[in-house]
């Protein structure tokens, strides 16, 4: 399977570990959104879209946050999660992910390459060029329009 397109949307704020979102197209026919580029302790890595796994109260059946000791609805004691689900990987369940190391590496390198390209382009756009200034102005104007509430 080939990765045929990677779209990067930078989300860079100082001190944030989330650096960017990526939308990846496979074989020109399947798209996965919400892939993330995250600054980890050992450098950048790619995280697949995930959902938080919830626990359920054994007495009333309401959802409780993973790791809660008591049910916020009925106060029943929640048994501690099994050791196997105490790490992040099983609290956050991937919704779509590669199932072998080879494809995981391929995906990660494609996404990180696209991320670095996008960053390079973004820093070039910051350079004073009349054309890019105009573009930026247009972008800012349209942003303003969006933020004005339609009170009329
Ligand atoms: Zn309960």
Boltz pocket constraint, residues with backbone or C-beta under 6 A from the ligand:
constraints:
  - pocket:
      binder: B
      contacts: [[A, 57], [A, 58], [A, 59], [A, 60], [A, 61], [A, 62], [A, 71], [A, 72], [A, 73], [A, 74], [A, 75], [A, 76]]
      max_distance: 6.0
